[in-house]
């Protein structure tokens, strides 16, 4: 399997949606009483944070790539 670059935004989005899913399952099974207004902000806030992290990661990688490239190639 080829190695791929680490993408922290996707990891964060997955963790946020997984946490929302686990809370929903706990509520549906009757184990916990989770209010609906806790699950939605968790999911949407996690996706917004993941988007911010993804854009930041892209900007940092693009800046590093531009610094490494010699100025004659531009």
Predicted model as a PDB file, atoms N, CA, C, CB and O in Angstrom, pLDDT in the B-factor column:
MODEL        1                                                                  
ATOM      1  N   UNK A   1       0.836  -1.175   0.000  1.00 74.00           N  
ATOM      2  CA  UNK A   1       0.000   0.000   0.000  1.00 74.00           C  
ATOM      3  C   UNK A   1       0.880   1.236   0.000  1.00 74.00           C  
ATOM      4  CB  UNK A   1      -0.950  -0.001   1.205  1.00 74.00           C  
ATOM      5  O   UNK A   1       1.831   1.340   0.774  1.00 74.00           O  
ATOM      6  N   UNK A   2       0.549   2.171  -0.879  1.00 81.00           N  
ATOM      7  CA  UNK A   2       1.332   3.401  -0.950  1.00 81.00           C  
ATOM      8  C   UNK A   2       1.028   4.293   0.242  1.00 81.00           C  
ATOM      9  CB  UNK A   2       1.050   4.150  -2.261  1.00 81.00           C  
ATOM     10  O   UNK A   2      -0.092   4.324   0.754  1.00 81.00           O  
ATOM     11  N   UNK A   3       2.035   5.003   0.661  1.00 86.00           N  
ATOM     12  CA  UNK A   3       1.835   5.956   1.758  1.00 86.00           C  
ATOM     13  C   UNK A   3       1.150   7.197   1.229  1.00 86.00           C  
ATOM     14  CB  UNK A   3       3.180   6.326   2.432  1.00 86.00           C  
ATOM     15  O   UNK A   3       1.376   7.604   0.089  1.00 86.00           O  
ATOM     16  N   UNK A   4       0.333   7.781   2.037  1.00 83.00           N  
ATOM     17  CA  UNK A   4      -0.351   9.008   1.660  1.00 83.00           C  
ATOM     18  C   UNK A   4      -0.110  10.061   2.726  1.00 83.00           C  
ATOM     19  CB  UNK A   4      -1.863   8.763   1.462  1.00 83.00           C  
ATOM     20  O   UNK A   4       0.304   9.753   3.844  1.00 83.00           O  
ATOM     21  N   UNK A   5      -0.371  11.293   2.368  1.00 86.00           N  
ATOM     22  CA  UNK A   5      -0.128  12.374   3.324  1.00 86.00           C  
ATOM     23  C   UNK A   5      -1.227  12.396   4.390  1.00 86.00           C  
ATOM     24  CB  UNK A   5      -0.055  13.739   2.596  1.00 86.00           C  
ATOM     25  O   UNK A   5      -2.380  12.046   4.137  1.00 86.00           O  
ATOM     26  N   UNK A   6      -0.835  12.810   5.561  1.00 88.00           N  
ATOM     27  CA  UNK A   6      -1.758  12.904   6.687  1.00 88.00           C  
ATOM     28  C   UNK A   6      -2.669  14.107   6.482  1.00 88.00           C  
ATOM     29  CB  UNK A   6      -0.990  13.016   8.035  1.00 88.00           C  
ATOM     30  O   UNK A   6      -2.192  15.201   6.180  1.00 88.00           O  
ATOM     31  N   UNK A   7      -3.963  13.916   6.642  1.00 90.00           N  
ATOM     32  CA  UNK A   7      -4.935  14.983   6.476  1.00 90.00           C  
ATOM     33  C   UNK A   7      -5.716  15.146   7.778  1.00 90.00           C  
ATOM     34  CB  UNK A   7      -5.889  14.688   5.285  1.00 90.00           C  
ATOM     35  O   UNK A   7      -6.707  14.453   8.005  1.00 90.00           O  
ATOM     36  N   UNK A   8      -5.265  16.067   8.630  1.00 92.00           N  
ATOM     37  CA  UNK A   8      -5.900  16.207   9.948  1.00 92.00           C  
ATOM     38  C   UNK A   8      -7.340  16.699   9.891  1.00 92.00           C  
ATOM     39  CB  UNK A   8      -5.099  17.148  10.791  1.00 92.00           C  
ATOM     40  O   UNK A   8      -8.117  16.401  10.798  1.00 92.00           O  
ATOM     41  N   UNK A   9      -7.718  17.439   8.863  1.00 93.00           N  
ATOM     42  CA  UNK A   9      -9.098  17.904   8.747  1.00 93.00           C  
ATOM     43  C   UNK A   9     -10.069  16.751   8.595  1.00 93.00           C  
ATOM     44  CB  UNK A   9      -9.238  18.848   7.572  1.00 93.00           C  
ATOM     45  O   UNK A   9     -11.139  16.748   9.204  1.00 93.00           O  
ATOM     46  N   UNK A  10      -9.701  15.778   7.788  1.00 93.00           N  
ATOM     47  CA  UNK A  10     -10.568  14.610   7.604  1.00 93.00           C  
ATOM     48  C   UNK A  10     -10.648  13.775   8.877  1.00 93.00           C  
ATOM     49  CB  UNK A  10     -10.061  13.747   6.444  1.00 93.00           C  
ATOM     50  O   UNK A  10     -11.705  13.237   9.209  1.00 93.00           O  
ATOM     51  N   UNK A  11      -9.547  13.671   9.575  1.00 93.00           N  
ATOM     52  CA  UNK A  11      -9.553  12.939  10.842  1.00 93.00           C  
ATOM     53  C   UNK A  11     -10.484  13.616  11.841  1.00 93.00           C  
ATOM     54  CB  UNK A  11      -8.129  12.841  11.421  1.00 93.00           C  
ATOM     55  O   UNK A  11     -11.272  12.948  12.510  1.00 93.00           O  
ATOM     56  N   UNK A  12     -10.395  14.922  11.940  1.00 94.00           N  
ATOM     57  CA  UNK A  12     -11.232  15.667  12.876  1.00 94.00           C  
ATOM     58  C   UNK A  12     -12.712  15.573  12.497  1.00 94.00           C  
ATOM     59  CB  UNK A  12     -10.794  17.132  12.923  1.00 94.00           C  
ATOM     60  O   UNK A  12     -13.566  15.441  13.374  1.00 94.00           O  
ATOM     61  N   UNK A  13     -13.016  15.640  11.216  1.00 94.00           N  
ATOM     62  CA  UNK A  13     -14.413  15.494  10.775  1.00 94.00           C  
ATOM     63  C   UNK A  13     -14.943  14.107  11.131  1.00 94.00           C  
ATOM     64  CB  UNK A  13     -14.533  15.737   9.249  1.00 94.00           C  
ATOM     65  O   UNK A  13     -16.079  13.972  11.585  1.00 94.00           O  
ATOM     66  N   UNK A  14     -14.130  13.089  10.925  1.00 95.00           N  
ATOM     67  CA  UNK A  14     -14.551  11.731  11.261  1.00 95.00           C  
ATOM     68  C   UNK A  14     -14.789  11.537  12.738  1.00 95.00           C  
ATOM     69  CB  UNK A  14     -13.531  10.748  10.793  1.00 95.00           C  
ATOM     70  O   UNK A  14     -15.755  10.888  13.138  1.00 95.00           O  
ATOM     71  N   UNK A  15     -13.911  12.098  13.552  1.00 95.00           N  
ATOM     72  CA  UNK A  15     -14.063  11.968  15.004  1.00 95.00           C  
ATOM     73  C   UNK A  15     -15.325  12.704  15.481  1.00 95.00           C  
ATOM     74  CB  UNK A  15     -12.808  12.522  15.731  1.00 95.00           C  
ATOM     75  O   UNK A  15     -16.056  12.195  16.330  1.00 95.00           O  
ATOM     76  N   UNK A  16     -15.574  13.890  14.940  1.00 93.00           N  
ATOM     77  CA  UNK A  16     -16.758  14.657  15.345  1.00 93.00           C  
ATOM     78  C   UNK A  16     -18.047  13.930  14.952  1.00 93.00           C  
ATOM     79  CB  UNK A  16     -16.730  16.062  14.710  1.00 93.00           C  
ATOM     80  O   UNK A  16     -18.978  13.842  15.752  1.00 93.00           O  
ATOM     81  N   UNK A  17     -18.100  13.410  13.728  1.00 92.00           N  
ATOM     82  CA  UNK A  17     -19.304  12.696  13.300  1.00 92.00           C  
ATOM     83  C   UNK A  17     -19.463  11.367  14.026  1.00 92.00           C  
ATOM     84  CB  UNK A  17     -19.269  12.460  11.797  1.00 92.00           C  
ATOM     85  O   UNK A  17     -20.581  10.937  14.306  1.00 92.00           O  
ATOM     86  N   UNK A  18     -18.355  10.726  14.327  1.00 94.00           N  
ATOM     87  CA  UNK A  18     -18.416   9.484  15.093  1.00 94.00           C  
ATOM     88  C   UNK A  18     -18.932   9.747  16.506  1.00 94.00           C  
ATOM     89  CB  UNK A  18     -17.032   8.817  15.147  1.00 94.00           C  
ATOM     90  O   UNK A  18     -19.730   8.969  17.029  1.00 94.00           O  
ATOM     91  N   UNK A  19     -18.486  10.823  17.118  1.00 93.00           N  
ATOM     92  CA  UNK A  19     -18.974  11.174  18.461  1.00 93.00           C  
ATOM     93  C   UNK A  19     -20.472  11.479  18.424  1.00 93.00           C  
ATOM     94  CB  UNK A  19     -18.195  12.391  19.023  1.00 93.00           C  
ATOM     95  O   UNK A  19     -21.216  11.054  19.308  1.00 93.00           O  
ATOM     96  N   UNK A  20     -20.912  12.215  17.404  1.00 91.00           N  
ATOM     97  CA  UNK A  20     -22.347  12.485  17.268  1.00 91.00           C  
ATOM     98  C   UNK A  20     -23.150  11.215  17.069  1.00 91.00           C  
ATOM     99  CB  UNK A  20     -22.595  13.428  16.111  1.00 91.00           C  
ATOM    100  O   UNK A  20     -24.239  11.075  17.626  1.00 91.00           O  
ATOM    101  N   UNK A  21     -22.623  10.286  16.280  1.00 91.00           N  
ATOM    102  CA  UNK A  21     -23.297   9.013  16.057  1.00 91.00           C  
ATOM    103  C   UNK A  21     -23.381   8.168  17.311  1.00 91.00           C  
ATOM    104  CB  UNK A  21     -22.595   8.244  14.983  1.00 91.00           C  
ATOM    105  O   UNK A  21     -24.403   7.536  17.576  1.00 91.00           O  
ATOM    106  N   UNK A  22     -22.307   8.157  18.081  1.00 92.00           N  
ATOM    107  CA  UNK A  22     -22.310   7.391  19.336  1.00 92.00           C  
ATOM    108  C   UNK A  22     -23.309   7.988  20.322  1.00 92.00           C  
ATOM    109  CB  UNK A  22     -20.894   7.362  19.963  1.00 92.00           C  
ATOM    110  O   UNK A  22     -24.035   7.252  20.990  1.00 92.00           O  
ATOM    111  N   UNK A  23     -23.350   9.307  20.415  1.00 91.00           N  
ATOM    112  CA  UNK A  23     -24.330   9.938  21.299  1.00 91.00           C  
ATOM    113  C   UNK A  23     -25.754   9.635  20.847  1.00 91.00           C  
ATOM    114  CB  UNK A  23     -24.106  11.451  21.349  1.00 91.00           C  
ATOM    115  O   UNK A  23     -26.631   9.392  21.676  1.00 91.00           O  
ATOM    116  N   UNK A  24     -25.988   9.649  19.539  1.00 89.00           N  
ATOM    117  CA  UNK A  24     -27.320   9.321  19.018  1.00 89.00           C  
ATOM    118  C   UNK A  24     -27.687   7.873  19.346  1.00 89.00           C  
ATOM    119  CB  UNK A  24     -27.375   9.551  17.490  1.00 89.00           C  
ATOM    120  O   UNK A  24     -28.813   7.595  19.759  1.00 89.00           O  
ATOM    121  N   UNK A  25     -26.744   6.958  19.164  1.00 92.00           N  
ATOM    122  CA  UNK A  25     -27.027   5.560  19.480  1.00 92.00           C  
ATOM    123  C   UNK A  25     -27.290   5.349  20.966  1.00 92.00           C  
ATOM    124  CB  UNK A  25     -25.872   4.682  19.034  1.00 92.00           C  
ATOM    125  O   UNK A  25     -28.158   4.558  21.337  1.00 92.00           O  
ATOM    126  N   UNK A  26     -26.546   6.051  21.819  1.00 91.00           N  
ATOM    127  CA  UNK A  26     -26.788   5.947  23.262  1.00 91.00           C  
ATOM    128  C   UNK A  26     -28.179   6.462  23.609  1.00 91.00           C  
ATOM    129  CB  UNK A  26     -25.719   6.729  24.050  1.00 91.00           C  
ATOM    130  O   UNK A  26     -28.861   5.894  24.463  1.00 91.00           O  
ATOM    131  N   UNK A  27     -28.597   7.535  22.948  1.00 90.00           N  
ATOM    132  CA  UNK A  27     -29.926   8.069  23.203  1.00 90.00           C  
ATOM    133  C   UNK A  27     -31.009   7.130  22.669  1.00 90.00           C  
ATOM    134  CB  UNK A  27     -30.068   9.455  22.572  1.00 90.00           C  
ATOM    135  O   UNK A  27     -32.032   6.921  23.322  1.00 90.00           O  
ATOM    136  N   UNK A  28     -30.784   6.575  21.500  1.00 91.00           N  
ATOM    137  CA  UNK A  28     -31.783   5.688  20.896  1.00 91.00           C  
ATOM    138  C   UNK A  28     -31.937   4.383  21.671  1.00 91.00           C  
ATOM    139  CB  UNK A  28     -31.408   5.385  19.453  1.00 91.00           C  
ATOM    140  O   UNK A  28     -33.027   3.814  21.721  1.00 91.00           O  
ATOM    141  N   UNK A  29     -30.853   3.910  22.272  1.00 92.00           N  
ATOM    142  CA  UNK A  29     -30.929   2.653  23.028  1.00 92.00           C  
ATOM    143  C   UNK A  29     -31.465   2.857  24.439  1.00 92.00           C  
ATOM    144  CB  UNK A  29     -29.560   2.001  23.095  1.00 92.00           C  
ATOM    145  O   UNK A  29     -31.774   1.882  25.125  1.00 92.00           O  
ATOM    146  N   UNK A  30     -31.580   4.096  24.883  1.00 90.00           N  
ATOM    147  CA  UNK A  30     -32.106   4.374  26.215  1.00 90.00           C  
ATOM    148  C   UNK A  30     -31.047   4.395  27.297  1.00 90.00           C  
ATOM    149  CB  UNK A  30     -33.135   3.367  26.564  1.00 90.00           C  
ATOM    150  O   UNK A  30     -31.381   4.529  28.475  1.00 90.00           O  
ATOM    151  N   UNK A  31     -29.781   4.266  26.935  1.00 86.00           N  
ATOM    152  CA  UNK A  31     -28.701   4.295  27.923  1.00 86.00           C  
ATOM    153  C   UNK A  31     -28.527   5.687  28.522  1.00 86.00           C  
ATOM    154  CB  UNK A  31     -27.391   3.835  27.287  1.00 86.00           C  
ATOM    155  O   UNK A  31     -28.337   5.833  29.729  1.00 86.00           O  
ATOM    156  N   UNK A  32     -28.593   6.688  27.685  1.00 86.00           N  
ATOM    157  CA  UNK A  32     -28.429   8.083  28.118  1.00 86.00           C  
ATOM    158  C   UNK A  32     -29.556   8.919  27.525  1.00 86.00           C  
ATOM    159  CB  UNK A  32     -27.035   8.652  27.689  1.00 86.00           C  
ATOM    160  O   UNK A  32     -30.132   8.574  26.493  1.00 86.00           O  
ATOM    161  N   UNK A  33     -29.854  10.015  28.192  1.00 88.00           N  
ATOM    162  CA  UNK A  33     -30.828  10.961  27.657  1.00 88.00           C  
ATOM    163  C   UNK A  33     -30.056  12.167  27.143  1.00 88.00           C  
ATOM    164  CB  UNK A  33     -31.892  11.379  28.743  1.00 88.00           C  
ATOM    165  O   UNK A  33     -29.752  13.098  27.889  1.00 88.00           O  
ATOM    166  N   UNK A  34     -29.749  12.130  25.858  1.00 85.00           N  
ATOM    167  CA  UNK A  34     -28.958  13.186  25.232  1.00 85.00           C  
ATOM    168  C   UNK A  34     -29.916  14.146  24.538  1.00 85.00           C  
ATOM    169  CB  UNK A  34     -27.914  12.597  24.221  1.00 85.00           C  
ATOM    170  O   UNK A  34     -30.686  13.723  23.676  1.00 85.00           O  
ATOM    171  N   UNK A  35     -29.886  15.435  24.896  1.00 86.00           N  
ATOM    172  CA  UNK A  35     -30.780  16.388  24.222  1.00 86.00           C  
ATOM    173  C   UNK A  35     -30.350  16.595  22.770  1.00 86.00           C  
ATOM    174  CB  UNK A  35     -30.794  17.744  24.971  1.00 86.00           C  
ATOM    175  O   UNK A  35     -29.163  16.541  22.448  1.00 86.00           O  
ATOM    176  N   UNK A  36     -31.331  16.830  21.902  1.00 81.00           N  
ATOM    177  CA  UNK A  36     -31.048  16.980  20.478  1.00 81.00           C  
ATOM    178  C   UNK A  36     -30.168  18.183  20.206  1.00 81.00           C  
ATOM    179  CB  UNK A  36     -32.337  17.099  19.694  1.00 81.00           C  
ATOM    180  O   UNK A  36     -29.388  18.186  19.253  1.00 81.00           O  
ATOM    181  N   UNK A  37     -30.293  19.224  21.055  1.00 86.00           N  
ATOM    182  CA  UNK A  37     -29.518  20.433  20.810  1.00 86.00           C  
ATOM    183  C   UNK A  37     -28.049  20.277  21.204  1.00 86.00           C  
ATOM    184  CB  UNK A  37     -30.128  21.591  21.562  1.00 86.00           C  
ATOM    185  O   UNK A  37     -27.283  21.234  21.091  1.00 86.00           O  
ATOM    186  N   UNK A  38     -27.645  19.106  21.660  1.00 86.00           N  
ATOM    187  CA  UNK A  38     -26.235  18.835  21.910  1.00 86.00           C  
ATOM    188  C   UNK A  38     -25.589  18.149  20.710  1.00 86.00           C  
ATOM    189  CB  UNK A  38     -26.074  17.971  23.161  1.00 86.00           C  
ATOM    190  O   UNK A  38     -24.413  18.378  20.425  1.00 86.00           O  
ATOM    191  N   UNK A  39     -26.338  17.322  20.014  1.00 85.00           N  
ATOM    192  CA  UNK A  39     -25.775  16.539  18.912  1.00 85.00           C  
ATOM    193  C   UNK A  39     -25.519  17.412  17.684  1.00 85.00           C  
ATOM    194  CB  UNK A  39     -26.714  15.383  18.547  1.00 85.00           C  
ATOM    195  O   UNK A  39     -24.462  17.297  17.064  1.00 85.00           O  
ATOM    196  N   UNK A  40     -26.450  18.271  17.326  1.00 87.00           N  
ATOM    197  CA  UNK A  40     -26.287  19.094  16.134  1.00 87.00           C  
ATOM    198  C   UNK A  40     -25.113  20.068  16.231  1.00 87.00           C  
ATOM    199  CB  UNK A  40     -27.553  19.860  15.875  1.00 87.00           C  
ATOM    200  O   UNK A  40     -24.323  20.142  15.290  1.00 87.00           O  
ATOM    201  N   UNK A  41     -24.963  20.818  17.327  1.00 90.00           N  
ATOM    202  CA  UNK A  41     -23.784  21.693  17.405  1.00 90.00           C  
ATOM    203  C   UNK A  41     -22.466  20.917  17.418  1.00 90.00           C  
ATOM    204  CB  UNK A  41     -23.869  22.558  18.648  1.00 90.00           C  
ATOM    205  O   UNK A  41     -21.453  21.391  16.903  1.00 90.00           O  
ATOM    206  N   UNK A  42     -22.489  19.736  18.002  1.00 89.00           N  
ATOM    207  CA  UNK A  42     -21.276  18.912  17.998  1.00 89.00           C  
ATOM    208  C   UNK A  42     -20.901  18.523  16.573  1.00 89.00           C  
ATOM    209  CB  UNK A  42     -21.474  17.648  18.859  1.00 89.00           C  
ATOM    210  O   UNK A  42     -19.737  18.629  16.186  1.00 89.00           O  
ATOM    211  N   UNK A  43     -21.865  18.082  15.803  1.00 89.00           N  
ATOM    212  CA  UNK A  43     -21.589  17.664  14.422  1.00 89.00           C  
ATOM    213  C   UNK A  43     -21.205  18.868  13.557  1.00 89.00           C  
ATOM    214  CB  UNK A  43     -22.818  16.946  13.819  1.00 89.00           C  
ATOM    215  O   UNK A  43     -20.193  18.822  12.858  1.00 89.00           O  
ATOM    216  N   UNK A  44     -21.989  19.929  13.594  1.00 93.00           N  
ATOM    217  CA  UNK A  44     -21.703  21.085  12.744  1.00 93.00           C  
ATOM    218  C   UNK A  44     -20.459  21.833  13.196  1.00 93.00           C  
ATOM    219  CB  UNK A  44     -22.888  22.030  12.729  1.00 93.00           C  
ATOM    220  O   UNK A  44     -19.684  22.309  12.366  1.00 93.00           O  
ATOM    221  N   UNK A  45     -20.264  21.940  14.490  1.00 94.00           N  
ATOM    222  CA  UNK A  45     -19.042  22.581  14.993  1.00 94.00           C  
ATOM    223  C   UNK A  45     -17.805  21.778  14.636  1.00 94.00           C  
ATOM    224  CB  UNK A  45     -19.118  22.762  16.505  1.00 94.00           C  
ATOM    225  O   UNK A  45     -16.768  22.347  14.293  1.00 94.00           O  
ATOM    226  N   UNK A  46     -17.911  20.458  14.715  1.00 93.00           N  
ATOM    227  CA  UNK A  46     -16.789  19.611  14.331  1.00 93.00           C  
ATOM    228  C   UNK A  46     -16.474  19.725  12.854  1.00 93.00           C  
ATOM    229  CB  UNK A  46     -17.075  18.174  14.681  1.00 93.00           C  
ATOM    230  O   UNK A  46     -15.304  19.743  12.471  1.00 93.00           O  
ATOM    231  N   UNK A  47     -17.507  19.802  12.012  1.00 94.00           N  
ATOM    232  CA  UNK A  47     -17.280  19.967  10.578  1.00 94.00           C  
ATOM    233  C   UNK A  47     -16.681  21.334  10.261  1.00 94.00           C  
ATOM    234  CB  UNK A  47     -18.587  19.779   9.812  1.00 94.00           C  
ATOM    235  O   UNK A  47     -15.814  21.445   9.394  1.00 94.00           O  
ATOM    236  N   UNK A  48     -17.136  22.371  10.954  1.00 96.00           N  
ATOM    237  CA  UNK A  48     -16.574  23.704  10.734  1.00 96.00           C  
ATOM    238  C   UNK A  48     -15.112  23.755  11.169  1.00 96.00           C  
ATOM    239  CB  UNK A  48     -17.389  24.764  11.494  1.00 96.00           C  
ATOM    240  O   UNK A  48     -14.274  24.336  10.479  1.00 96.00           O  
ATOM    241  N   UNK A  49     -14.812  23.149  12.306  1.00 95.00           N  
ATOM    242  CA  UNK A  49     -13.425  23.107  12.774  1.00 95.00           C  
ATOM    243  C   UNK A  49     -12.560  22.285  11.833  1.00 95.00           C  
ATOM    244  CB  UNK A  49     -13.352  22.531  14.191  1.00 95.00           C  
ATOM    245  O   UNK A  49     -11.407  22.636  11.582  1.00 95.00           O  
ATOM    246  N   UNK A  50     -13.106  21.193  11.310  1.00 95.00           N  
ATOM    247  CA  UNK A  50     -12.362  20.372  10.359  1.00 95.00           C  
ATOM    248  C   UNK A  50     -12.083  21.149   9.073  1.00 95.00           C  
ATOM    249  CB  UNK A  50     -13.135  19.083  10.042  1.00 95.00           C  
ATOM    250  O   UNK A  50     -11.002  21.022   8.497  1.00 95.00           O  
ATOM    251  N   UNK A  51     -13.034  21.943   8.626  1.00 95.00           N  
ATOM    252  CA  UNK A  51     -12.810  22.770   7.433  1.00 95.00           C  
ATOM    253  C   UNK A  51     -11.718  23.792   7.682  1.00 95.00           C  
ATOM    254  CB  UNK A  51     -14.103  23.479   7.013  1.00 95.00           C  
ATOM    255  O   UNK A  51     -10.872  24.018   6.817  1.00 95.00           O  
ATOM    256  N   UNK A  52     -11.724  24.410   8.845  1.00 96.00           N  
ATOM    257  CA  UNK A  52     -10.684  25.379   9.193  1.00 96.00           C  
ATOM    258  C   UNK A  52      -9.311  24.721   9.245  1.00 96.00           C  
ATOM    259  CB  UNK A  52     -10.998  26.039  10.536  1.00 96.00           C  
ATOM    260  O   UNK A  52      -8.334  25.279   8.746  1.00 96.00           O  
ATOM    261  N   UNK A  53      -9.236  23.548   9.842  1.00 95.00           N  
ATOM    262  CA  UNK A  53      -7.971  22.821   9.912  1.00 95.00           C  
ATOM    263  C   UNK A  53      -7.517  22.396   8.514  1.00 95.00           C  
ATOM    264  CB  UNK A  53      -8.109  21.589  10.830  1.00 95.00           C  
ATOM    265  O   UNK A  53      -6.326  22.461   8.207  1.00 95.00           O  
ATOM    266  N   UNK A  54      -8.438  21.968   7.675  1.00 93.00           N  
ATOM    267  CA  UNK A  54      -8.098  21.566   6.315  1.00 93.00           C  
ATOM    268  C   UNK A  54      -7.553  22.712   5.488  1.00 93.00           C  
ATOM    269  CB  UNK A  54      -9.302  20.985   5.636  1.00 93.00           C  
ATOM    270  O   UNK A  54      -6.572  22.547   4.763  1.00 93.00           O  
ATOM    271  N   UNK A  55      -8.183  23.876   5.589  1.00 95.00           N  
ATOM    272  CA  UNK A  55      -7.708  25.047   4.852  1.00 95.00           C  
ATOM    273  C   UNK A  55      -6.337  25.482   5.366  1.00 95.00           C  
ATOM    274  CB  UNK A  55      -8.717  26.209   4.969  1.00 95.00           C  
ATOM    275  O   UNK A  55      -5.460  25.840   4.580  1.00 95.00           O  
ATOM    276  N   UNK A  56      -6.156  25.450   6.674  1.00 95.00           N  
ATOM    277  CA  UNK A  56      -4.863  25.812   7.250  1.00 95.00           C  
ATOM    278  C   UNK A  56      -3.779  24.839   6.814  1.00 95.00           C  
ATOM    279  CB  UNK A  56      -4.949  25.853   8.775  1.00 95.00           C  
ATOM    280  O   UNK A  56      -2.674  25.257   6.467  1.00 95.00           O  
ATOM    281  N   UNK A  57      -4.078  23.565   6.829  1.00 93.00           N  
ATOM    282  CA  UNK A  57      -3.107  22.554   6.387  1.00 93.00           C  
ATOM    283  C   UNK A  57      -2.741  22.758   4.924  1.00 93.00           C  
ATOM    284  CB  UNK A  57      -3.669  21.137   6.595  1.00 93.00           C  
ATOM    285  O   UNK A  57      -1.570  22.660   4.557  1.00 93.00           O  
ATOM    286  N   UNK A  58      -3.729  23.039   4.093  1.00 92.00           N  
ATOM    287  CA  UNK A  58      -3.466  23.280   2.678  1.00 92.00           C  
ATOM    288  C   UNK A  58      -2.559  24.500   2.487  1.00 92.00           C  
ATOM    289  CB  UNK A  58      -4.786  23.476   1.918  1.00 92.00           C  
ATOM    290  O   UNK A  58      -1.628  24.466   1.684  1.00 92.00           O  
ATOM    291  N   UNK A  59      -2.838  25.583   3.233  1.00 92.00           N  
ATOM    292  CA  UNK A  59      -2.039  26.798   3.101  1.00 92.00           C  
ATOM    293  C   UNK A  59      -0.592  26.564   3.540  1.00 92.00           C  
ATOM    294  CB  UNK A  59      -2.660  27.931   3.921  1.00 92.00           C  
ATOM    295  O   UNK A  59       0.339  27.049   2.896  1.00 92.00           O  
ATOM    296  N   UNK A  60      -0.405  25.831   4.620  1.00 90.00           N  
ATOM    297  CA  UNK A  60       0.951  25.557   5.102  1.00 90.00           C  
ATOM    298  C   UNK A  60       1.706  24.693   4.104  1.00 90.00           C  
ATOM    299  CB  UNK A  60       0.911  24.867   6.477  1.00 90.00           C  
ATOM    300  O   UNK A  60       2.874  24.959   3.821  1.00 90.00           O  
ATOM    301  N   UNK A  61       1.063  23.669   3.569  1.00 88.00           N  
ATOM    302  CA  UNK A  61       1.734  22.796   2.594  1.00 88.00           C  
ATOM    303  C   UNK A  61       2.042  23.536   1.300  1.00 88.00           C  
ATOM    304  CB  UNK A  61       0.870  21.571   2.293  1.00 88.00           C  
ATOM    305  O   UNK A  61       3.097  23.317   0.705  1.00 88.00           O  
ATOM    306  N   UNK A  62       1.152  24.397   0.859  1.00 88.00           N  
ATOM    307  CA  UNK A  62       1.407  25.172  -0.358  1.00 88.00           C  
ATOM    308  C   UNK A  62       2.574  26.128  -0.148  1.00 88.00           C  
ATOM    309  CB  UNK A  62       0.148  25.954  -0.778  1.00 88.00           C  
ATOM    310  O   UNK A  62       3.411  26.294  -1.035  1.00 88.00           O  
ATOM    311  N   UNK A  63       2.631  26.758   1.028  1.00 84.00           N  
ATOM    312  CA  UNK A  63       3.730  27.673   1.328  1.00 84.00           C  
ATOM    313  C   UNK A  63       5.061  26.929   1.373  1.00 84.00           C  
ATOM    314  CB  UNK A  63       3.481  28.392   2.660  1.00 84.00           C  
ATOM    315  O   UNK A  63       6.063  27.423   0.856  1.00 84.00           O  
ATOM    316  N   UNK A  64       5.080  25.756   1.982  1.00 81.00           N  
ATOM    317  CA  UNK A  64       6.315  24.963   2.027  1.00 81.00           C  
ATOM    318  C   UNK A  64       6.743  24.537   0.638  1.00 81.00           C  
ATOM    319  CB  UNK A  64       6.132  23.733   2.914  1.00 81.00           C  
ATOM    320  O   UNK A  64       7.929  24.571   0.311  1.00 81.00           O  
ATOM    321  N   UNK A  65       5.780  24.134  -0.182  1.00 82.00           N  
ATOM    322  CA  UNK A  65       6.092  23.711  -1.545  1.00 82.00           C  
ATOM    323  C   UNK A  65       6.662  24.873  -2.353  1.00 82.00           C  
ATOM    324  CB  UNK A  65       4.837  23.148  -2.234  1.00 82.00           C  
ATOM    325  O   UNK A  65       7.591  24.683  -3.138  1.00 82.00           O  
ATOM    326  N   UNK A  66       6.114  26.072  -2.169  1.00 83.00           N  
ATOM    327  CA  UNK A  66       6.608  27.232  -2.902  1.00 83.00           C  
ATOM    328  C   UNK A  66       7.994  27.654  -2.425  1.00 83.00           C  
ATOM    329  CB  UNK A  66       5.636  28.391  -2.761  1.00 83.00           C  
ATOM    330  O   UNK A  66       8.790  28.155  -3.220  1.00 83.00           O  
ATOM    331  N   UNK A  67       8.293  27.463  -1.155  1.00 84.00           N  
ATOM    332  CA  UNK A  67       9.613  27.828  -0.645  1.00 84.00           C  
ATOM    333  C   UNK A  67      10.698  26.873  -1.122  1.00 84.00           C  
ATOM    334  CB  UNK A  67       9.593  27.862   0.868  1.00 84.00           C  
ATOM    335  O   UNK A  67      11.840  27.274  -1.350  1.00 84.00           O  
ATOM    336  N   UNK A  68      10.330  25.606  -1.270  1.00 82.00           N  
ATOM    337  CA  UNK A  68      11.310  24.615  -1.693  1.00 82.00           C  
ATOM    338  C   UNK A  68      11.619  24.761  -3.188  1.00 82.00           C  
ATOM    339  CB  UNK A  68      10.800  23.195  -1.387  1.00 82.00           C  
ATOM    340  O   UNK A  68      12.760  24.559  -3.604  1.00 82.00           O  
ATOM    341  N   UNK A  69      10.633  25.102  -3.978  1.00 74.00           N  
ATOM    342  CA  UNK A  69      10.806  25.241  -5.426  1.00 74.00           C  
ATOM    343  C   UNK A  69      11.744  26.408  -5.727  1.00 74.00           C  
ATOM    344  CB  UNK A  69       9.436  25.449  -6.126  1.00 74.00           C  
ATOM    345  O   UNK A  69      11.559  27.498  -5.185  1.00 74.00           O  
ATOM    346  N   UNK A  70      12.729  26.205  -6.566  1.00 66.00           N  
ATOM    347  CA  UNK A  70      13.641  27.314  -6.921  1.00 66.00           C  
ATOM    348  C   UNK A  70      12.888  28.435  -7.632  1.00 66.00           C  
ATOM    349  CB  UNK A  70      14.795  26.805  -7.821  1.00 66.00           C  
ATOM    350  O   UNK A  70      11.874  28.192  -8.288  1.00 66.00           O  
ATOM    351  N   UNK A  71      13.384  29.650  -7.501  1.00 63.00           N  
ATOM    352  CA  UNK A  71      12.695  30.806  -8.070  1.00 63.00           C  
ATOM    353  C   UNK A  71      12.742  30.817  -9.597  1.00 63.00           C  
ATOM    354  CB  UNK A  71      13.304  32.086  -7.531  1.00 63.00           C  
ATOM    355  O   UNK A  71      11.916  31.495 -10.209  1.00 63.00           O  
ATOM    356  N   UNK A  72      13.662  30.103 -10.241  1.00 58.00           N  
ATOM    357  CA  UNK A  72      13.749  30.065 -11.699  1.00 58.00           C  
ATOM    358  C   UNK A  72      12.627  29.236 -12.313  1.00 58.00           C  
ATOM    359  CB  UNK A  72      15.096  29.506 -12.128  1.00 58.00           C  
ATOM    360  O   UNK A  72      12.339  29.396 -13.499  1.00 58.00           O  
ATOM    361  N   UNK A  73      11.982  28.354 -11.547  1.00 55.00           N  
ATOM    362  CA  UNK A  73      10.906  27.511 -12.057  1.00 55.00           C  
ATOM    363  C   UNK A  73       9.561  28.232 -12.084  1.00 55.00           C  
ATOM    364  CB  UNK A  73      10.795  26.259 -11.219  1.00 55.00           C  
ATOM    365  O   UNK A  73       8.625  27.745 -12.717  1.00 55.00           O  
ATOM    366  N   UNK A  74       9.445  29.326 -11.448  1.00 54.00           N  
ATOM    367  CA  UNK A  74       8.161  30.019 -11.360  1.00 54.00           C  
ATOM    368  C   UNK A  74       7.810  30.678 -12.608  1.00 54.00           C  
ATOM    369  CB  UNK A  74       8.158  31.007 -10.285  1.00 54.00           C  
ATOM    370  O   UNK A  74       6.755  31.307 -12.699  1.00 54.00           O  
TER     371      UNK A  74                                                      
ENDMDL                                                                          
END                                                                             
